[in-house]
Amino acid sequence: MTPSTGNVFRDVGFSNKEAEHLKVRADLLIDVHRAIGKRGLTQAATAKLLGVHPPRVSDLMRGRIELFSIETLIDMLARLGIGVKIVTTRSRKRAGAA
């Protein structure tokens, strides 16, 4: 058994950079999904509110993370009335360390 790094994407073999990027996108996508669910919006109502076509909402609800940028997900959260706060932390490794 191997202990988790705390990032499932890193655990399954993505590079550190890609894993961090995917984790941020996944967290944002989950927040968008929850906000839509809490409001009980239909796909059509969600599409109208987010300013996208219904198939895009379908991709969102199916978790098609590869189709959404961080910027797009932040914009969707803003349209749902949810602010995003970015918090930075230092990596355990020093910058430039191998």
Phi, psi and omega per residue, in radians:
M1 nan 2.350 3.127
T2 -1.947 2.239 3.125
P3 -1.148 2.575 3.120
S4 -1.229 2.623 3.045
T5 -1.461 -0.177 -3.042
G6 1.683 -0.064 3.104
N7 -2.331 1.887 -3.073
V8 -1.020 -0.578 -3.127
F9 -1.179 -0.667 3.073
R10 -1.190 -0.694 -3.121
D11 -1.068 -0.544 -3.117
V12 -1.642 0.108 2.963
G13 1.974 0.014 3.079
F14 -1.240 2.679 3.066
S15 -1.104 2.797 -3.138
N16 -0.980 -0.784 -3.123
K17 -1.078 -0.883 -3.128
E18 -1.129 -0.691 3.139
A19 -1.083 -0.736 3.130
E20 -1.147 -0.735 3.128
H21 -1.093 -0.795 3.124
L22 -1.122 -0.657 3.132
K23 -1.125 -0.745 3.101
V24 -1.071 -0.822 3.132
R25 -1.086 -0.721 3.136
A26 -1.112 -0.767 3.133
D27 -1.080 -0.745 3.111
L28 -1.152 -0.741 3.132
L29 -1.074 -0.730 3.106
I30 -1.076 -0.727 3.129
D31 -1.131 -0.689 3.079
V32 -1.110 -0.812 -3.126
H33 -1.025 -0.799 3.135
R34 -1.100 -0.733 -3.128
A35 -1.102 -0.711 3.106
I36 -1.135 -0.784 3.136
G37 -1.080 -0.737 3.138
K38 -1.104 -0.569 3.133
R39 -1.440 -0.251 -3.120
G40 1.125 0.578 -3.095
L41 -1.327 2.509 2.995
T42 -1.326 2.929 3.107
Q43 -1.076 -0.716 -3.136
A44 -1.140 -0.773 3.128
A45 -1.146 -0.670 3.101
T46 -1.119 -0.791 3.140
A47 -1.030 -0.773 3.140
K48 -1.107 -0.810 -3.127
L49 -1.102 -0.698 -3.102
L50 -1.488 -0.191 3.140
G51 1.264 0.618 3.141
V52 -2.260 2.979 3.079
H53 -1.430 2.616 -3.136
P54 -0.888 -0.672 3.115
P55 -1.057 -0.519 3.101
R56 -1.170 -0.666 3.091
V57 -1.144 -0.698 3.101
S58 -1.038 -0.773 3.093
D59 -1.051 -0.725 3.127
L60 -1.081 -0.839 -3.074
M61 -1.228 -0.413 3.084
R62 -1.535 0.035 3.077
G63 1.300 0.506 -3.135
R64 -1.308 1.184 -3.025
I65 -0.942 -0.581 -3.080
E66 -1.160 -0.253 -3.098
L67 -1.631 -0.058 -3.035
F68 -2.204 2.249 3.079
S69 -1.469 2.864 3.067
I70 -1.013 -0.769 -3.118
E71 -1.064 -0.744 3.129
T72 -1.105 -0.759 -3.128
L73 -1.164 -0.669 3.080
I74 -1.120 -0.725 3.101
D75 -1.076 -0.729 3.117
M76 -1.101 -0.731 3.105
L77 -1.090 -0.720 3.113
A78 -1.075 -0.716 3.124
R79 -1.162 -0.409 3.084
L80 -1.567 0.071 3.105
G81 1.417 0.390 -3.103
I82 -2.013 2.192 3.095
G83 -1.466 2.725 3.117
V84 -2.081 2.273 3.086
K85 -2.011 2.229 -3.133
I86 -1.724 2.215 3.121
V87 -2.061 2.235 3.125
T88 -1.826 2.585 3.084
T89 -2.382 2.723 3.093
R90 -1.356 2.458 3.067
S91 -1.226 2.704 3.082
R92 -1.135 -0.556 3.072
K93 -1.508 2.584 3.039
R94 -1.296 2.595 3.107
A95 -1.034 2.317 3.120
G96 1.511 -0.116 3.134
A97 -1.351 2.547 -3.129
A98 -1.517 nan nan
